[in-house]
Amino acid sequence: VTGASFVVFNGALKTSSGFLAKSSIVEDGLMVQITPETMENLRQALRDKKDFKITCGKTDTGDIKEYVDICWVENEEKTNKR
């Protein structure tokens, strides 16, 4: 679990890169590089207020260790207000 001040979603990852998605820490935030198709699916999930899971790692390996989960919460009092 990584806490971040901001998240950047970059939808320019090419499918030929060999990655499903890539995540990296940038300053005090998180940058997630995703394919244009995943970006469109993410946008739709945000519009619909649905949870969304991004699997990070190489496409040719079964050893995927990272996920970026976007989760909607019902009780906003438990979230960070700063």
PyMOL commands that set and color helices and strands:
alter all, ss='L'
color gray80, all
select helices_A, chain A and resi 15-17+36-47+76-78
alter helices_A, ss='H'
color red, helices_A
select strands_A, chain A and resi 7-10+19-26+29-34+52-58+66-70
alter strands_A, ss='S'
color yellow, strands_A
deselect
rebuild
show_as cartoon
